[in-house]
Amino acid sequence: MKGNTKKKLRLLLFLMVFTVSFGQDSGKFKVVLDAGHGGKDYGAMYNGFIEKNIALDVTLRVGKILEKESDIQVIYTRKTDVFIELKERPKIANKADANLFVSIHCNAETKKTAHGAETFIMGLTKNASNLEVAKMENAVWELEDDKTSYAGFDPNKPESLLKFQLMQEEYRGESFAAAVKVQHGLAKDLKRNDRGVKDAPFWVLHGVAMPGILIELGFLSFKSEGEYLNSEKGKTELAEAVARGIIEFKKENFTPLSSISGYVKPAETTTPKTETPKESPAAQTAKDGAVFKVQIAAGSSDLATTPSNFKGLNNISKEKDGKVVKYYYGEVSDYNEAQNLLSEAKAKGYKDAFVVAFKNGKKISVNEALKGK
């Protein structure tokens, strides 16, 4: 067999087993930025501050920062003051085959004492304040002319989203990771009141086929905070914090095929119909002592790492990241072996599993592990 043919066949096998953290590889990390409300939907209005205007301004600033990154592509649900139906926003993200959906809003409450930033992921909760936030954001539904496609959804009854919850379950771990990064920037970095990362049943999040978060930048009903959110300084700082969180999340969770040594675009290769692969893909060994694991689950429950708890899989490890416990299958230094582990995990039912890399106990990107220093 000629050398070029062998090389092409090895590449074909490599492409067949290579899987990025989530979604299909596009060469760039795709972010959908969703400015909440718009047009006839003003959102929250207090003290002369209007949610739809602030949300759009901050969103455009976030996008401008991200667009400077050569490996990030930004898609907007709206760039002007127009009304976008609630159901259309996740459709835009899904059509783009995006890697992350970020919906940006401002908060409000009648007592006018609450303040600070909070970031949400899709989930059901019994917490009254979380439900009120969801009701307020879901209420956009009432302004739409055609409600037939919402199939029994009632914005005043968040429990009506129960049947849709599973659509976001497989992205829960990544959604939480993105929310933590953004929330840290909005609260800790800016020294503002930290209201944390929370669950709530938002329609705009339930239908996105990717990790998704909803950001409440702060409370317009708290006058001094509303003034900050509406100010040039505030909008700039908030945008920088959100963009920084997205970039950090991307670095830890996304590795495009094109960044791997030896990768050639599929269009540049052909496979002879008369020949069958006889060799394994070239080794992709982690550098500088890094290792690969397969993340199979993440949640609040701290389980014993016994096979009976993980569908018969052994060699399970775990780590606590704040309130979330992450579970990993296997530990190898060769990326192709990690892909075999990934296939095993998915065959057991862990369809949202993905490969992660560690060095000296610290998570790094797969790209860093393969390239080394």
C-alpha positions as CSV (number, residue, x, y, z in Angstrom):
1,M,0.0,0.0,0.0
2,K,1.4,3.4,-1.0
3,G,2.4,5.8,1.7
4,N,-0.2,8.5,0.7
5,T,-3.0,6.0,0.7
6,K,-2.0,4.8,4.2
7,K,-1.9,8.3,5.4
8,K,-5.4,9.0,4.0
9,L,-6.8,5.9,5.5
10,R,-5.3,6.7,8.9
11,L,-6.8,10.2,8.7
12,L,-10.2,8.8,7.8
13,L,-10.2,6.6,10.9
14,F,-9.1,9.4,13.0
15,L,-11.9,11.6,11.7
16,M,-14.4,8.8,12.3
17,V,-13.5,8.6,16.0
18,F,-12.8,12.2,16.7
19,T,-15.5,14.1,18.6
20,V,-15.3,17.6,20.0
21,S,-16.8,18.4,23.4
22,F,-20.2,19.0,21.9
23,G,-21.8,19.8,18.6
24,Q,-20.2,19.3,15.2
25,D,-16.8,20.9,14.4
26,S,-17.1,24.1,12.4
27,G,-13.6,25.4,12.9
28,K,-14.9,28.2,15.1
29,F,-16.8,28.3,18.4
30,K,-20.3,29.6,17.6
31,V,-22.0,31.8,20.2
32,V,-25.6,32.9,19.9
33,L,-26.2,36.2,21.7
34,D,-29.8,36.8,22.5
35,A,-30.7,40.3,23.6
36,G,-33.9,39.9,25.7
37,H,-37.2,41.5,24.7
38,G,-37.3,44.2,21.9
39,G,-39.8,46.1,19.8
40,K,-43.3,46.1,21.4
41,D,-41.9,44.0,24.3
42,Y,-40.2,46.5,26.6
43,G,-39.3,44.1,29.4
44,A,-38.8,45.6,32.8
45,M,-39.2,49.3,33.2
46,Y,-38.3,51.1,36.4
47,N,-36.9,54.6,37.2
48,G,-36.8,55.5,33.5
49,F,-34.7,52.5,32.7
50,I,-35.9,50.1,30.0
51,E,-34.7,46.5,29.9
52,K,-34.9,46.0,26.1
53,N,-32.6,48.9,25.5
54,I,-29.9,48.0,28.1
55,A,-30.0,44.3,27.1
56,L,-29.4,45.1,23.5
57,D,-26.7,47.6,24.2
58,V,-24.8,45.2,26.4
59,T,-25.3,42.3,24.0
60,L,-23.8,44.3,21.1
61,R,-20.8,45.2,23.2
62,V,-20.3,41.6,24.1
63,G,-20.5,40.6,20.5
64,K,-18.0,43.3,19.5
65,I,-15.5,41.9,22.0
66,L,-16.0,38.3,20.9
67,E,-15.8,39.1,17.2
68,K,-12.1,40.2,17.8
69,E,-11.4,36.5,18.6
70,S,-10.3,34.7,15.4
71,D,-11.8,31.4,16.6
72,I,-15.2,32.7,17.7
73,Q,-18.2,33.3,15.4
74,V,-21.1,35.4,16.8
75,I,-24.7,35.0,15.8
76,Y,-27.3,37.5,17.1
77,T,-31.1,36.9,17.5
78,R,-31.5,40.6,17.2
79,K,-29.2,43.6,16.6
80,T,-31.9,46.3,16.5
81,D,-35.0,47.2,18.5
82,V,-37.3,44.6,16.9
83,F,-39.7,42.1,18.4
84,I,-38.5,38.5,18.1
85,E,-41.0,35.8,19.2
86,L,-39.9,33.7,22.1
87,K,-40.1,30.5,20.1
88,E,-37.9,31.9,17.3
89,R,-34.9,32.6,19.5
90,P,-33.9,28.9,20.1
91,K,-34.7,28.2,16.5
92,I,-32.0,30.7,15.4
93,A,-29.5,29.0,17.7
94,N,-30.3,25.5,16.5
95,K,-30.2,26.5,12.8
96,A,-26.7,27.9,13.4
97,D,-25.6,24.6,15.0
98,A,-24.1,26.8,17.8
99,N,-21.9,25.8,20.7
100,L,-23.4,28.1,23.3
101,F,-26.6,30.2,23.7
102,V,-26.5,33.3,25.9
103,S,-29.6,35.3,26.6
104,I,-29.1,38.7,28.3
105,H,-31.7,40.4,30.5
106,C,-32.2,42.8,33.3
107,N,-34.1,42.0,36.5
108,A,-36.8,43.7,38.5
109,E,-39.0,43.1,41.6
110,T,-41.8,45.1,43.2
111,K,-40.1,45.5,46.7
112,K,-37.2,47.4,45.0
113,T,-34.6,46.1,47.4
114,A,-33.1,43.2,45.6
115,H,-29.9,43.9,43.7
116,G,-27.0,42.0,42.1
117,A,-26.4,39.7,39.2
118,E,-27.6,36.1,38.8
119,T,-27.2,33.6,36.0
120,F,-29.7,30.8,35.2
121,I,-29.7,27.4,33.5
122,M,-32.7,25.5,32.4
123,G,-34.3,23.5,35.3
124,L,-37.3,23.1,37.5
125,T,-37.3,24.7,40.9
126,K,-39.5,25.2,43.9
127,N,-37.8,28.5,44.8
128,A,-40.4,31.2,44.6
129,S,-38.1,34.0,43.6
130,N,-36.6,31.9,40.8
131,L,-40.1,31.1,39.5
132,E,-41.0,34.7,39.5
133,V,-38.0,35.6,37.3
134,A,-39.0,32.8,34.9
135,K,-42.6,34.0,34.8
136,M,-41.5,37.5,34.0
137,E,-39.3,36.4,31.2
138,N,-41.7,33.8,29.8
139,A,-44.5,36.4,29.8
140,V,-43.3,37.6,26.3
141,W,-45.5,34.8,25.1
142,E,-48.6,36.9,25.8
143,L,-47.5,39.5,23.2
144,E,-47.4,36.9,20.4
145,D,-50.2,36.5,17.9
146,D,-49.9,32.8,17.3
147,K,-49.6,30.7,20.4
148,T,-50.5,27.3,19.0
149,S,-46.9,26.1,18.6
150,Y,-46.4,26.3,22.4
151,A,-48.2,23.1,22.9
152,G,-49.8,23.6,26.4
153,F,-47.2,26.0,27.7
154,D,-48.5,28.4,30.3
155,P,-46.0,31.2,31.4
156,N,-47.8,31.5,34.7
157,K,-47.4,27.8,35.5
158,P,-43.6,27.0,35.1
159,E,-44.4,23.4,35.9
160,S,-46.0,23.2,32.4
161,L,-42.4,23.1,31.1
162,L,-41.8,19.8,32.9
163,K,-42.2,17.7,29.7
164,F,-39.6,19.9,28.0
165,Q,-36.9,19.6,30.7
166,L,-35.2,16.6,29.2
167,M,-34.4,18.6,26.1
168,Q,-31.7,20.5,28.1
169,E,-30.6,17.7,30.5
170,E,-27.8,16.4,28.3
171,Y,-26.2,19.9,28.3
172,R,-26.7,20.6,32.0
173,G,-23.1,20.2,32.9
174,E,-21.8,22.5,30.2
175,S,-24.5,25.0,30.8
176,F,-23.6,25.1,34.5
177,A,-19.9,25.5,33.6
178,A,-20.7,28.4,31.3
179,A,-23.0,30.0,33.9
180,V,-20.3,29.8,36.6
181,K,-17.7,31.5,34.4
182,V,-20.0,34.4,33.5
183,Q,-21.5,34.8,37.0
184,H,-18.0,35.0,38.5
185,G,-17.2,37.9,36.2
186,L,-20.4,39.8,36.8
187,A,-20.2,39.5,40.6
188,K,-16.8,38.6,42.0
189,D,-14.7,40.5,39.4
190,L,-16.9,43.6,39.5
191,K,-17.3,43.3,43.3
192,R,-21.1,43.3,43.0
193,N,-23.8,41.4,44.9
194,D,-23.5,37.7,43.9
195,R,-27.0,36.1,43.6
196,G,-25.4,32.9,42.2
197,V,-26.1,30.4,39.5
198,K,-29.7,29.1,39.7
199,D,-32.2,26.8,38.0
200,A,-35.5,28.1,36.5
201,P,-37.9,27.0,33.7
202,F,-37.3,29.4,30.9
203,W,-38.9,28.7,27.5
204,V,-36.1,30.4,25.7
205,L,-33.6,27.9,27.2
206,H,-35.7,24.7,27.0
207,G,-35.5,24.3,23.2
208,V,-31.8,25.0,22.5
209,A,-29.8,22.0,21.4
210,M,-26.7,23.2,23.0
211,P,-25.5,24.5,26.4
212,G,-27.5,27.6,27.3
213,I,-27.6,30.3,30.0
214,L,-29.8,33.3,30.8
215,I,-28.1,36.3,32.5
216,E,-29.9,38.8,34.7
217,L,-27.4,41.6,34.8
218,G,-29.0,43.4,37.7
219,F,-32.2,45.0,39.0
220,L,-33.6,48.1,37.3
221,S,-36.0,48.3,40.2
222,F,-33.0,49.1,42.6
223,K,-32.4,52.7,41.5
224,S,-28.6,52.9,42.1
225,E,-28.1,49.6,40.3
226,G,-30.4,50.7,37.4
227,E,-28.2,53.8,37.1
228,Y,-25.1,51.6,36.9
229,L,-26.7,49.2,34.3
230,N,-27.7,52.2,32.2
231,S,-24.4,54.0,32.4
232,E,-21.6,53.8,29.8
233,K,-19.2,52.5,32.5
234,G,-21.7,49.9,33.7
235,K,-22.5,48.6,30.2
236,T,-18.8,48.4,29.3
237,E,-17.9,46.5,32.4
238,L,-20.8,44.1,32.2
239,A,-20.1,43.4,28.5
240,E,-16.4,42.7,29.3
241,A,-17.3,40.4,32.2
242,V,-19.8,38.4,30.1
243,A,-17.4,38.1,27.1
244,R,-14.5,37.1,29.4
245,G,-16.6,34.3,30.9
246,I,-17.6,33.0,27.4
247,I,-14.0,33.0,26.2
248,E,-12.9,31.1,29.3
249,F,-15.6,28.6,28.8
250,K,-14.7,28.1,25.2
251,K,-11.0,27.5,26.1
252,E,-12.0,24.7,28.5
253,N,-14.7,23.1,26.5
254,F,-14.1,23.4,22.8
255,T,-11.3,22.1,20.5
256,P,-11.8,22.4,16.8
257,L,-10.5,19.6,14.6
258,S,-8.4,22.1,12.6
259,S,-6.2,22.8,15.7
260,I,-5.0,19.2,16.0
261,S,-1.6,18.4,14.6
262,G,-1.8,16.5,11.3
263,Y,-5.5,17.4,10.6
264,V,-6.5,17.9,7.0
265,K,-10.0,19.0,6.0
266,P,-12.2,16.1,4.9
267,A,-12.7,17.7,1.5
268,E,-9.0,17.3,0.8
269,T,-9.0,13.5,1.3
270,T,-10.5,10.6,-0.6
271,T,-10.8,6.9,0.3
272,P,-10.3,4.3,-2.5
273,K,-13.4,2.2,-2.8
274,T,-11.5,-1.0,-3.3
275,E,-9.3,-0.8,-0.2
276,T,-10.1,-1.2,3.5
277,P,-8.3,0.4,6.4
278,K,-5.6,-1.9,7.8
279,E,-3.9,0.4,10.3
280,S,-4.9,2.4,13.4
281,P,-4.7,6.2,13.4
282,A,-1.4,7.7,14.3
283,A,-1.0,8.1,18.1
284,Q,-2.2,11.4,19.6
285,T,-0.3,11.3,22.9
286,A,-0.8,14.0,25.5
287,K,2.3,16.1,26.3
288,D,4.0,17.0,29.5
289,G,2.2,14.5,31.7
290,A,-1.3,15.4,30.7
291,V,-4.0,12.8,30.7
292,F,-7.5,12.4,29.1
293,K,-10.7,11.4,30.8
294,V,-14.3,11.1,29.7
295,Q,-16.8,13.2,31.6
296,I,-20.0,11.2,31.8
297,A,-22.1,13.1,34.3
298,A,-22.4,16.1,36.6
299,G,-24.9,16.9,39.3
300,S,-25.5,17.8,42.9
301,S,-25.5,14.1,44.1
302,D,-22.2,12.8,45.5
303,L,-22.2,9.1,44.5
304,A,-19.9,6.3,45.3
305,T,-17.7,5.5,42.3
306,T,-18.9,1.9,42.1
307,P,-19.8,0.2,38.8
308,S,-23.4,-0.2,40.0
309,N,-23.9,3.5,40.1
310,F,-22.5,4.0,36.6
311,K,-24.2,1.4,34.4
312,G,-21.4,-1.1,34.9
313,L,-18.5,1.2,34.1
314,N,-15.5,0.9,36.3
315,N,-12.5,3.2,36.8
316,I,-14.7,6.1,37.7
317,S,-13.3,9.2,39.3
318,K,-15.0,12.4,40.5
319,E,-14.2,15.9,41.6
320,K,-16.3,18.6,43.2
321,D,-16.6,22.0,41.4
322,G,-18.5,24.2,43.8
323,K,-21.9,22.5,44.5
324,V,-21.5,20.3,41.4
325,V,-19.9,16.8,41.4
326,K,-18.4,15.8,38.1
327,Y,-17.8,12.2,37.2
328,Y,-15.2,10.8,34.8
329,Y,-14.6,7.5,33.2
330,G,-11.0,6.2,32.6
331,E,-7.7,7.9,32.4
332,V,-5.3,7.5,29.5
333,S,-2.5,9.5,27.8
334,D,-3.4,8.7,24.2
335,Y,-6.3,10.6,22.6
336,N,-7.4,7.7,20.4
337,E,-7.7,5.5,23.5
338,A,-9.8,8.3,25.1
339,Q,-12.1,8.2,22.1
340,N,-12.5,4.4,22.6
341,L,-13.5,5.2,26.2
342,L,-15.9,7.8,24.9
343,S,-17.6,5.3,22.6
344,E,-17.9,2.8,25.5
345,A,-19.5,5.5,27.7
346,K,-22.0,6.5,25.0
347,A,-22.8,2.8,24.3
348,K,-23.8,2.6,28.0
349,G,-26.2,5.5,27.6
350,Y,-24.1,8.5,28.5
351,K,-24.9,10.3,25.2
352,D,-23.7,13.7,26.4
353,A,-20.2,12.4,27.4
354,F,-17.2,14.2,26.2
355,V,-13.4,14.0,26.5
356,V,-11.6,16.3,28.9
357,A,-7.9,16.8,29.7
358,F,-6.0,17.3,32.9
359,K,-2.5,18.2,33.9
360,N,-1.3,18.0,37.5
361,G,-4.9,17.7,38.6
362,K,-6.0,20.8,36.8
363,K,-8.4,20.8,33.8
364,I,-6.9,22.1,30.6
365,S,-8.1,22.1,27.0
366,V,-7.7,19.0,24.8
367,N,-5.7,21.2,22.5
368,E,-3.3,22.2,25.2
369,A,-2.8,18.5,26.2
370,L,-2.0,17.5,22.7
371,K,0.3,20.4,21.8
372,G,2.0,20.8,25.2
373,K,3.9,23.9,26.0
